[in-house]
Each structure stands twice: as C-alpha cells, then as structure tokens.
Amino acid sequence: MAASIEFGASPEGVQGLALKRANRHGLIAGATGTGKTVTLQVLAEAFAREGVNVFAADIKGDLSGCASVDTTPPAWAAARAAEINIPIAPEAQPVVFWDVYGELGHPVRTTVTEMGPVLMGRVLEATDAQAGALTIAFRLADDWIKAGKNEGLLLDLNDLRALLTYISENADDIGKQYGLVTPQSIAALQRKLLQLEMDGADRFFGEPAFKLEELTRVRPDGKGTINVLASERLVQSPRLYSAFLLWLMSELWEELPEVGDLDKPKLVFFFDEAHLLFRDAPKELVNKVEQVVRLIRSKGVGIYFVTQSPTDVPELVLGQLGNRFQHALRAYTPTDQKAVRAAAQSFRANENVDVAKEIQELNVGEALVSTLDEKGAPTPVARTKIRAPNSHVGPILLTERQALMRANTAGRAYEKAVDRESAHEILGRRAAQAAEATAREEEREAREKEEARASRTRSSGSAAPRTRSTRNSSGGSRSTAIERQGGRVASGVMNTIVRELMRGILGTPRRRR
C-alpha cells in the first residue's frame, strides 16, 4: 500500500496526499469549468485503488466514468500525462450507483423518524412555528413508541401526514401536554408535504432503509468501492439534497465506532455543490455540521467539500479542512475579490507563489494545492497541474449503467419498496372506527327522536275526538237552552196578547156599570 496518492505535479515535483491524513477532510474549490470534477475523479479513483471506499454526489453524471475506461485516452489527457510525466494506466474502478428517486441507481431510502424534526423542517422549509409543530409531532411519536404503540412509527410521508392530522383533530388535549399547535401551522405543513410528494421525494422516505454497511463493505480483491449518488435531479431540490447529505453524515457519525487515526480512511465523502448544505441553514444546523466534521475523523471518515468559493463554507467548518485544492477564481466583482483574498489567506505561504495573483491566472486543470504532511502540518502552497484520470472522463452510456446495476446483488435488495403497518394505517383505522361509532350514535339519536315524535303524534290523535265531542255536547246544550228560552219568550208574548184581549173584552161590562 502506498503511503500517499499522487494527484499531480508542480515545479517542486510530484504532489501527493498522505493517506494517513486523508481523514483530516478537504476542500476542492474553483469557478465553473476550471477542472474541479476531474480533480474529484482523480482523488476518488486513487482512494479506491488503495482500498478506501468512496461516496460521491454526482451532479453532472461525469463520475459514472469511473466505471469505464478509454481504449485511447483523449488528446488533452495524453498531453497532460506527457507534460507532468505521470503516465495513464487505463483502469476501471468498482462503482455502485445510487439514486434517491430510484431511476439512475439503486433506491436510497430512509425513514421519517431517522431524518428527525430538524432536517425534516429544513426539507419542508418550515417557519419557526411550523418547526415547533414538527418537534411536537416527533416527540409524540417517540412517546408512543416507548409505550409500545406502533402508531408512533413514522416511516414514510403518509405516516407524518396522518400524525399531523391526528394532532390537528386533538389539538386541545395534545396542547396541554406538549404545547400549543395551531391549525394554521398544521395546514401549512400538510401543503408542503403534498408539494414534496409531487416533486417525487416521497420515494426517498420509506423502507427498506439504506444500510450504512453498503458504504463500508470491504471487497475481496482489496479495492475500495466508489459509490456514486446520481444527483442530477436531486440537486434541483436543494433542500432535500442538503438534508440528505447532512442526514448521511449524521448517521455515519452516530453509528460508526471510534477507530482513532488509521493508516488510511475507511471512507471518504465528496459533497459536490457544497454551498447548498449551508444556504439559509439555521445556526444550529451549521453547528451540527461543524461538530460532525470535527469529530467524524476519529471514526475513519474524511469529508471533502466541492464548491465554487471557499466563502461558501462557514468559517467554523472551513477551519477543519486540512487538504485544499484551489482552482481558478475570477475577480470581476467586489464579492469575487473578497473570495480571492479569503482563499489566498487560507494557504501556508510559499515564497515562490503569489497566491492572490496566481489564483486568477490558473489554467483549466491547474490548482493551488496544500495538503497535510505525515506530521499533520500543511505543506507550502504549490501551483499544481492535476493528472489525468485512469478511467473514462465523462458520463457512461445508460445501457452500461443499467448493466452495472443488474450485476450488483446488494443494490438489488433495495429495489422493491416495503410498506408495513405504521402510523398511517393505524391512525387511519382508528379514525375510521371513530367515524363509524359516531355515525352509529347519530343514527341511534335520530331513531330515538323519530320514535318520540311518532309517540306524540299517536297521543294527539286519540285526544282529538274527545275534545270535539265535548265541544259538540256543549254546543248542543247551548242550542237546547236557546230553544227553551225562545219557547218561554214566545209563550210569554202569547199570554200578554191573550190578557190584553181579555181585558178589552171584559172591560165593556165595567163601562156599562
């Protein structure tokens, strides 16, 4: 095994990276089109040759070329090899392709629980209030799991959506124990989950979950494996991309054992478009990255950030990056000039190199390089021509990629998604049962009301004839009385008439008297 890997040559001679210090992390920076991807490929295949596993996010598809070789190297590669006297030894490296969306590689999945509320909040671009609601949701799920309730299993987006619905419907009770959750926050999170699902990210959450042993598995031939994450589509969702990379770093830090300083790393990460990790990131997240970068080296892991400018990386993180490859920067604007000054100040001085001047004059494929020596001290900066890769430069054909995927038995185990019973199914069933019970209760109450109404109707029907009979009887009595009274009046009138007639008749004799 070599003590270092050769990556190029400077006026001082061949430049190499000490394997023992490769876990002190690194930075590959430079403007677009200056050769960062080739530098990444050179380092990746060199690590793999020395038995170091590699994980690299592939933004443009170029890193797939590590799996193939050119029978005739391109002209620029042959010219570079002759110029720096480092010959090309055509060789393909073992490559495994992964893809969050399962299109250009084997599916990579994790569960919602493993992602956690902080990273999930970043994926959803949650506000403070929404992040608080997520924290409560995850805490409730944890408490359920501790109590032996599987409704706390958050495996996919459907599970999280079901839990948020449950919290919304039981906000008063949950608020008393965990804190206030507003309907507005829950509704906003539900909308964002729907958008995330429409973007295809639902394929990232679920089972079988990705096993970290895929990245640390040792090959029988002693070579390292280059694990390539197809990121052409993933990078179009920057929040998901950054959350995925941060999750992967965190998982490695938490699960890998302490190994101290090894003769070579167990695993090296290359994170392209690294600025996306830190764009709009909250301070607690940046602190988490800094902590992981600082401590993960003791677990045999090296992390290399690939970005356009050193200023894309927070100062706390930048200070942990011992191996630096600075390609050309353009100083067209005040911001660009600031970046140039920052890059120049980050290197150990070399009396033969005017960093601030030469950083703007570097040709494609050249870089200002400073690495850590065997004692851990940074070497003086050197203007270096990066060697040509031994493998194919540029993307391979889709048919070649698919053939390699079919040949990888470990990767095929992830092809079929598994949907076991979790929060979505259990809470959905509970809600259905509650709805059914409510429907039965409403039906019973409606039936009782109808029976009571019918009973009152029957009672009213039997009392009505008696009332009418009373009214008729009373009416009959009144009629009879009137008739009797009329008869008495008529009789009285007749008697008066008779008396007057008789008086008139009898009055004659009195007058005769």
PABA-966945 format. One record per residue (C-alpha): residue in one letter; x, y, z. Coordinates in Angstrom, 1 decimal. Each point is the difference from the previous one (the first is absolute). Layout:
BEGIN
residuo  X  Y  Z
A  X  Y  Z .
...
***
This chain:
BEGIN
residuo  X  Y  Z
M  0.0  0.0  0.0 .
A  1.3  3.5  -0.9 .
A  0.5  2.5  2.7 .
S  -1.6  2.7  -2.2 .
I  -2.0  0.3  -3.2 .
E  1.4  2.0  -2.9 .
F  -2.3  2.7  -1.4 .
G  2.3  2.2  -2.1 .
A  3.3  1.8  -0.3 .
S  1.4  3.4  0.8 .
P  3.4  1.7  -0.7 .
E  1.1  -1.6  3.3 .
G  -0.9  -3.5  -1.3 .
V  -2.8  -2.6  0.3 .
Q  -2.7  1.0  2.5 .
G  -1.7  -2.6  2.2 .
L  -2.6  -0.2  2.7 .
A  1.1  -2.0  3.1 .
L  -2.6  -2.7  0.6 .
K  0.6  0.2  3.8 .
R  -1.2  3.6  -0.2 .
A  -2.8  -0.4  -2.5 .
N  -2.5  -0.1  2.8 .
R  0.8  3.6  0.9 .
H  -2.5  1.0  -2.7 .
G  0.4  2.2  -2.9 .
L  -1.2  2.7  -2.4 .
I  -0.2  0.0  -3.8 .
A  -0.9  3.5  -1.1 .
G  0.0  2.0  -3.2 .
A  -2.2  1.8  -2.6 .
T  -2.2  -1.9  -2.4 .
G  2.0  -1.8  -2.7 .
T  3.4  0.1  1.7 .
G  0.5  -3.7  0.6 .
K  -1.6  -0.8  3.4 .
T  -1.7  -3.2  -1.2 .
V  3.1  -1.4  -1.5 .
T  1.9  0.6  3.3 .
L  -2.9  -1.8  1.8 .
Q  0.2  -2.9  -2.4 .
V  3.8  -0.3  0.3 .
L  -0.2  -0.1  3.8 .
A  -3.0  -2.4  0.1 .
E  1.6  -2.6  -2.3 .
A  3.4  0.4  1.9 .
F  -1.8  -0.7  3.3 .
A  -1.8  -3.0  -1.4 .
R  3.3  -1.5  -1.3 .
E  1.4  0.2  3.5 .
G  -3.0  -1.8  1.5 .
V  -1.9  3.1  1.3 .
N  -3.8  0.1  -0.7 .
V  -1.3  3.2  -1.5 .
F  -3.4  1.6  0.0 .
A  -0.5  2.9  -2.5 .
A  -3.0  2.0  -1.0 .
D  0.1  0.2  -3.8 .
I  -1.7  3.3  -1.2 .
K  0.7  -0.3  -3.8 .
G  0.3  -3.8  -0.4 .
D  3.8  0.3  -0.8 .
L  1.1  -2.2  2.9 .
S  -1.7  -3.0  -1.6 .
G  3.1  -0.1  -2.2 .
C  1.9  -1.6  2.9 .
A  -1.7  -3.3  -0.9 .
S  1.4  0.0  -3.6 .
V  3.3  0.6  -1.9 .
D  1.0  1.6  -3.2 .
T  2.0  -2.3  -2.3 .
T  1.6  3.1  -1.4 .
P  0.3  2.9  2.5 .
P  -1.2  3.4  -1.2 .
A  2.6  2.3  -1.4 .
W  0.0  2.4  2.9 .
A  0.5  -2.9  2.4 .
A  2.9  -1.4  -2.0 .
A  1.6  3.5  -0.2 .
R  -0.4  0.5  3.8 .
A  1.5  -3.4  0.8 .
A  3.0  0.8  -2.2 .
E  0.4  3.5  1.4 .
I  0.2  -1.0  3.7 .
N  1.5  -3.4  -0.6 .
I  -2.8  -2.0  1.7 .
P  -1.2  -2.6  -2.5 .
I  -3.6  -1.1  -0.4 .
A  -0.6  -3.6  1.1 .
P  -3.5  -0.7  -1.4 .
E  -2.1  -1.6  2.7 .
A  -3.7  -0.1  1.0 .
Q  -0.9  0.1  3.6 .
P  -2.8  -1.9  1.8 .
V  -3.0  2.3  0.0 .
V  -3.5  -0.3  1.5 .
F  -2.7  2.4  -1.1 .
W  -2.5  1.4  2.4 .
D  -3.0  2.3  -0.5 .
V  -2.5  1.5  2.4 .
Y  -2.6  -0.2  -2.8 .
G  1.0  -3.6  -1.0 .
E  0.5  1.0  -3.7 .
L  3.7  0.1  -0.7 .
G  1.1  -2.2  2.9 .
H  -1.3  -2.3  2.8 .
P  -2.5  1.7  2.2 .
V  1.2  1.8  3.1 .
R  -2.6  0.3  2.8 .
T  -0.2  1.1  3.5 .
T  -2.9  0.3  2.4 .
V  -1.6  3.2  1.2 .
T  1.1  -0.9  3.6 .
E  3.6  -0.4  -1.0 .
M  -0.1  3.4  -1.8 .
G  -1.2  1.7  3.2 .
P  -1.9  3.2  0.5 .
V  2.9  2.4  -0.7 .
L  1.0  -1.3  -3.4 .
M  -3.6  -0.7  -0.9 .
G  -0.7  3.6  0.9 .
R  2.8  1.0  -2.4 .
V  -1.4  -2.1  -2.8 .
L  -3.5  1.6  0.5 .
E  1.4  3.5  0.4 .
A  -1.9  0.3  3.2 .
T  -0.5  3.2  1.9 .
D  0.8  0.1  3.7 .
A  -3.7  -0.7  0.9 .
Q  -0.1  -2.9  -2.5 .
A  3.3  -1.4  1.2 .
G  -1.5  0.1  3.6 .
A  -3.0  -2.0  -1.2 .
L  2.4  -2.6  -1.6 .
T  2.0  -0.3  3.2 .
I  -3.3  -0.7  1.9 .
A  -1.0  -2.6  -2.6 .
F  3.3  -1.8  0.3 .
R  0.0  0.1  3.8 .
L  -3.6  -1.4  0.1 .
A  1.1  -2.8  -2.4 .
D  3.0  -0.8  2.2 .
D  -2.2  -0.1  3.1 .
W  -2.4  -2.4  -1.8 .
I  2.9  -2.3  -1.0 .
K  1.3  0.0  3.6 .
A  -3.5  -1.1  1.1 .
G  0.0  -2.8  -2.6 .
K  -2.4  1.7  -2.4 .
N  0.8  -0.5  -3.7 .
E  -2.0  3.0  -0.9 .
G  3.2  1.8  0.8 .
L  1.9  -1.6  -2.9 .
L  0.7  2.8  -2.5 .
L  1.4  -1.8  -3.0 .
D  -1.2  2.0  -3.0 .
L  -1.8  3.3  -0.8 .
N  -3.4  -1.6  0.4 .
D  0.9  -0.8  3.6 .
L  1.0  3.6  0.7 .
R  -3.1  1.4  -1.7 .
A  -2.3  -2.3  2.0 .
L  1.7  1.0  3.3 .
L  -0.4  3.7  -0.8 .
T  -3.7  -0.6  -0.8 .
Y  -0.4  -1.7  3.4 .
I  1.7  2.9  1.8 .
S  -2.2  2.4  -1.8 .
E  -3.2  -1.9  1.1 .
N  1.3  -0.3  3.6 .
A  1.7  3.3  0.3 .
D  -1.5  0.9  3.4 .
D  1.1  -3.2  1.7 .
I  3.4  -0.1  -1.6 .
G  0.6  3.7  0.7 .
K  -0.5  -0.6  3.8 .
Q  2.9  -2.5  0.0 .
Y  2.3  1.1  -2.8 .
G  -0.7  3.6  -0.8 .
L  -2.3  2.0  -2.2 .
V  -0.4  -1.1  -3.6 .
T  -1.9  2.3  -2.3 .
P  -2.2  -1.2  -2.9 .
Q  1.8  2.4  -2.3 .
S  3.3  -1.7  0.7 .
I  -1.4  -3.5  -0.6 .
A  -1.7  1.1  -3.2 .
A  3.2  1.6  -1.3 .
L  2.0  -3.1  0.7 .
Q  -2.6  -2.2  -1.7 .
R  0.2  2.2  -3.1 .
K  3.8  -0.2  0.0 .
L  -0.1  -3.8  0.4 .
L  -2.3  -0.2  -3.0 .
Q  2.4  2.1  -2.1 .
L  2.9  -2.1  1.1 .
E  -1.9  -3.1  -1.1 .
M  -0.7  1.6  -3.3 .
D  3.7  0.6  -0.5 .
G  0.6  -3.7  0.4 .
A  1.7  0.2  3.4 .
D  -2.5  -2.5  1.4 .
R  2.2  -2.7  -1.6 .
F  2.8  1.0  2.4 .
F  -2.0  -0.7  3.1 .
G  -0.9  -3.6  0.8 .
E  1.4  -3.5  0.3 .
P  2.3  -1.9  -0.5 .
A  2.2  2.7  1.5 .
F  3.5  0.5  -1.3 .
K  2.6  -1.9  2.0 .
L  3.2  1.8  0.7 .
E  1.9  -3.2  -0.4 .
E  -0.4  0.4  -3.7 .
L  2.5  2.8  0.2 .
T  2.6  -1.8  2.2 .
R  -0.1  -3.5  -1.5 .
V  3.4  -1.4  -0.8 .
R  0.5  -1.6  -3.4 .
P  1.8  -3.3  -0.3 .
D  2.5  1.4  -2.5 .
G  1.0  2.7  2.5 .
K  -1.2  2.9  -2.1 .
G  -2.3  2.6  1.2 .
T  -3.5  0.6  -1.5 .
I  -1.0  3.3  -1.5 .
N  -3.6  0.6  1.0 .
V  -1.4  2.6  -2.4 .
L  -3.2  1.8  0.9 .
A  -1.8  1.2  -3.1 .
S  -0.9  3.6  0.9 .
E  -1.0  1.6  -3.3 .
R  -3.6  0.1  1.1 .
L  0.6  0.1  3.7 .
V  1.9  3.2  -0.1 .
Q  -3.0  1.7  -1.5 .
S  -1.6  -0.3  3.4 .
P  2.8  1.6  2.0 .
R  -1.6  -0.4  3.4 .
L  -0.5  -3.8  -0.5 .
Y  3.5  -0.3  -1.4 .
S  1.7  1.8  3.0 .
A  -2.3  -1.8  2.5 .
F  1.0  -3.4  -1.5 .
L  3.7  0.7  0.2 .
L  -0.3  1.4  3.5 .
W  -2.0  -3.1  1.0 .
L  2.6  -2.3  -1.4 .
M  2.8  1.8  1.8 .
S  -1.9  -0.1  3.3 .
E  -0.8  -3.7  -0.4 .
L  3.6  -0.9  -0.6 .
W  1.1  2.0  3.0 .
E  -2.5  -1.6  2.3 .
E  0.4  -3.6  -1.2 .
L  3.6  -0.5  -0.9 .
P  2.3  -1.1  2.8 .
E  3.0  2.0  1.1 .
V  3.2  -1.2  -1.6 .
G  2.5  2.9  0.5 .
D  2.6  0.8  -2.6 .
L  0.3  -2.8  -2.5 .
D  2.6  -0.4  -2.7 .
K  -2.8  0.9  -2.5 .
P  -3.6  1.0  0.3 .
K  -2.9  -2.5  -0.1 .
L  -2.1  2.3  -2.0 .
V  0.4  3.3  -1.9 .
F  -3.0  2.3  -0.8 .
F  -0.1  2.5  -2.9 .
F  -2.8  2.4  0.2 .
D  -0.4  2.0  -3.2 .
E  -1.9  3.3  0.0 .
A  0.9  0.2  3.7 .
H  -1.4  3.6  0.3 .
L  -3.5  -1.6  -0.1 .
L  0.7  -1.5  3.4 .
F  0.3  3.4  1.6 .
R  -2.3  2.2  -2.0 .
D  -2.6  1.5  2.3 .
A  0.9  -2.6  2.6 .
P  -0.8  0.8  3.6 .
K  2.9  0.5  2.4 .
E  -0.8  -3.2  1.9 .
L  0.4  -1.9  -3.3 .
V  3.3  1.6  -0.8 .
N  1.2  -0.8  3.5 .
K  -1.1  -3.6  -0.5 .
V  2.0  -0.3  -3.3 .
E  3.1  1.5  1.7 .
Q  -0.3  -2.5  2.8 .
V  -0.3  -2.9  -2.4 .
V  2.9  1.2  -2.1 .
R  2.2  0.5  3.1 .
L  -0.7  -3.4  1.6 .
I  -0.7  -2.4  -2.8 .
R  3.7  -0.2  -1.0 .
S  0.5  -2.2  3.1 .
K  -2.4  -2.5  -1.6 .
G  2.2  -0.3  -3.1 .
V  -2.1  2.2  -2.2 .
G  1.3  2.9  -2.2 .
I  -2.4  2.7  -1.4 .
Y  0.9  2.0  -3.0 .
F  -2.2  3.0  -1.0 .
V  -0.1  1.0  -3.7 .
T  -1.2  3.5  -0.7 .
Q  0.8  3.2  -1.9 .
S  1.5  2.1  2.7 .
P  1.4  -0.6  3.5 .
T  -2.4  2.7  1.2 .
D  -2.9  -2.4  -0.7 .
V  1.1  -2.0  3.1 .
P  -0.5  1.4  3.5 .
E  3.2  1.1  1.7 .
L  -0.5  -2.6  2.8 .
V  -0.1  -2.8  -2.5 .
L  2.6  1.4  -2.3 .
G  2.5  0.0  2.8 .
Q  -0.3  -3.8  0.2 .
L  1.0  -0.6  -3.6 .
G  3.7  -0.9  -0.1 .
N  0.4  -1.0  -3.7 .
R  -0.8  2.7  -2.5 .
F  -0.2  0.1  -3.8 .
Q  -0.7  3.5  -1.3 .
H  -0.7  0.3  -3.7 .
A  -0.3  3.4  -1.7 .
L  -2.3  2.8  1.3 .
R  -1.1  3.0  -1.9 .
A  0.1  3.4  1.7 .
Y  -2.5  1.9  -2.0 .
T  -2.0  1.4  2.8 .
P  0.7  1.2  3.6 .
T  -1.5  -3.3  1.3 .
D  2.4  -1.9  -2.4 .
Q  3.0  2.0  1.3 .
K  -1.0  -0.8  3.5 .
A  -0.1  -3.7  -0.8 .
V  3.5  0.2  -1.6 .
R  1.4  1.7  3.1 .
A  -1.6  -2.6  2.3 .
A  1.4  -2.9  -2.1 .
A  3.5  1.6  -0.1 .
Q  0.1  0.4  3.8 .
S  -1.0  -3.6  0.6 .
F  3.2  -1.5  -1.4 .
R  3.4  -0.4  1.6 .
A  2.3  2.5  -1.7 .
N  2.4  -1.0  -2.7 .
E  2.6  2.6  -1.0 .
N  -0.2  -1.2  -3.5 .
V  -3.8  0.4  -0.3 .
D  -2.0  3.2  0.0 .
V  -3.3  -1.6  0.9 .
A  -2.2  3.1  -0.5 .
K  1.4  0.5  -3.4 .
E  0.4  -3.5  -1.3 .
I  -3.5  -1.1  1.2 .
Q  -1.4  2.1  -2.7 .
E  2.4  -1.2  -2.7 .
L  -0.3  -3.8  0.5 .
N  -0.8  -1.9  -3.2 .
V  -2.7  -2.7  -0.2 .
G  1.4  -3.1  1.8 .
E  2.3  2.0  2.2 .
A  -0.4  0.6  3.7 .
L  1.7  1.6  3.0 .
V  0.5  -2.9  2.4 .
S  0.9  -0.4  3.6 .
T  -0.4  -3.3  1.8 .
L  0.9  -1.4  3.4 .
D  3.3  -1.7  0.3 .
E  0.8  -3.2  2.0 .
K  0.3  2.1  3.2 .
G  -3.3  1.8  -0.6 .
A  1.5  3.3  -1.0 .
P  -1.3  1.8  -3.2 .
T  2.5  0.0  -2.9 .
P  0.9  3.2  -1.7 .
V  -2.4  0.9  -2.7 .
A  1.1  -1.2  -3.5 .
R  -1.3  0.7  -3.4 .
T  -0.9  -3.5  -1.2 .
K  -1.1  -1.5  -3.3 .
I  -2.6  -2.7  0.8 .
R  0.7  -3.3  -1.7 .
A  -2.5  -1.7  -2.4 .
P  -2.2  -2.7  1.4 .
N  0.7  -3.6  -0.8 .
S  -3.7  -0.6  -0.6 .
H  -2.4  1.5  -2.6 .
V  -0.6  3.7  0.2 .
G  -3.6  0.9  -0.4 .
P  -3.3  -1.9  0.4 .
I  -0.4  -3.6  -1.1 .
L  -2.9  -1.3  -2.1 .
L  -3.3  -0.7  1.7 .
T  0.2  -3.7  -1.1 .
E  3.4  -0.3  1.7 .
R  -1.4  1.5  3.2 .
Q  -3.0  -2.4  -0.1 .
A  2.2  -3.0  -0.5 .
L  2.1  0.9  3.0 .
M  -3.1  0.4  2.1 .
R  -1.3  -3.4  -1.0 .
A  3.3  -1.5  1.0 .
N  -0.1  1.4  3.5 .
T  -1.8  -2.5  2.2 .
A  0.2  2.2  3.1 .
G  -1.6  2.9  -1.7 .
R  -2.9  -2.1  -1.4 .
A  -1.2  -0.7  3.6 .
Y  -1.2  3.6  0.1 .
E  -2.0  0.0  -3.3 .
K  -3.4  -1.0  1.4 .
A  -1.6  2.3  2.6 .
V  -1.5  -1.4  3.2 .
D  -3.1  1.5  1.6 .
R  -0.5  -1.5  3.4 .
E  -2.6  1.1  2.5 .
S  0.8  3.3  1.6 .
A  -1.5  3.3  1.0 .
H  -2.0  0.5  -3.3 .
E  -1.7  -3.3  0.2 .
I  -0.6  -0.1  3.8 .
L  -1.2  3.6  0.3 .
G  -2.1  -0.4  -3.2 .
R  -1.7  -3.1  1.4 .
R  -0.6  1.8  3.4 .
A  -1.5  3.0  -1.8 .
A  -2.2  -2.3  -2.1 .
Q  -1.2  -1.8  3.2 .
A  -0.7  3.3  1.7 .
A  -1.9  1.2  -3.0 .
E  -2.0  -3.2  -0.1 .
A  -0.8  0.3  3.7 .
T  -1.1  3.6  -0.4 .
A  -2.2  -1.0  -3.0 .
R  -1.6  -2.7  2.1 .
E  -0.6  2.4  2.9 .
E  -1.5  2.6  -2.3 .
E  -2.3  -2.7  -1.5 .
R  -1.1  -1.2  3.4 .
E  -0.8  3.6  1.1 .
A  -1.9  0.6  -3.2 .
R  -2.0  -3.2  0.5 .
E  -0.9  1.0  3.6 .
K  -1.1  3.4  -1.1 .
E  -2.2  -1.5  -2.7 .
E  -1.6  -2.5  2.4 .
A  -0.7  2.8  2.5 .
R  -1.6  2.1  -2.8 .
A  -2.2  -2.9  -1.1 .
S  -1.0  -0.6  3.6 .
R  -1.1  3.6  0.4 .
T  -2.0  -0.2  -3.2 .
R  -1.9  -3.1  1.2 .
S  -0.8  1.7  3.3 .
S  -1.4  3.0  -1.8 .
G  -2.1  -2.1  -2.3 .
S  -1.9  -1.8  2.9 .
A  -0.8  3.2  1.9 .
A  -1.5  1.9  -3.0 .
P  -3.5  -1.8  -0.2 .
R  -0.6  0.6  3.7 .
T  0.6  3.7  -0.4 .
R  -2.3  0.2  -3.0 .
S  -2.7  -2.0  1.9 .
T  0.2  2.3  2.9 .
R  -0.2  3.0  -2.3 .
N  -3.1  -1.6  -1.7 .
S  -1.7  -0.8  3.3 .
S  0.6  3.4  1.3 .
G  -1.3  1.4  -3.3 .
G  -3.1  -2.3  0.3 .
S  -0.7  1.2  3.5 .
R  0.2  3.6  -1.1 .
S  -2.4  -0.7  -2.9 .
T  -2.5  -1.7  2.3 .
A  0.1  2.9  2.5 .
I  -0.5  2.5  -2.8 .
E  -2.9  -2.0  -1.3 .
R  -1.5  -0.2  3.5 .
Q  0.6  3.7  0.6 .
G  -1.6  0.8  -3.4 .
G  -3.0  -2.1  1.0 .
R  -0.4  1.8  3.3 .
V  0.2  3.4  -1.8 .
A  -2.6  -1.1  -2.6 .
S  -2.3  -1.3  2.7 .
G  0.3  3.2  2.0 .
V  -0.8  2.1  -3.0 .
M  -3.1  -2.2  -0.7 .
N  -1.1  0.3  3.6 .
T  0.3  3.8  -0.2 .
I  -2.0  0.2  -3.1 .
V  -2.7  -2.2  1.4 .
R  -0.2  2.0  3.2 .
E  -0.3  3.2  -1.9 .
L  -2.7  -1.4  -2.1 .
M  -1.9  -1.3  3.0 .
R  0.5  3.3  1.7 .
G  -1.5  1.7  -2.9 .
I  -3.0  -2.3  -0.2 .
L  -0.6  0.0  3.7 .
G  0.4  3.8  0.1 .
T  -3.4  0.5  -1.7 .
P  -2.2  -1.1  2.9 .
R  2.0  2.2  2.3 .
R  -0.7  3.0  -2.1 .
R  -3.7  -1.1  0.0 .
R  0.1  0.1  3.7 .
***
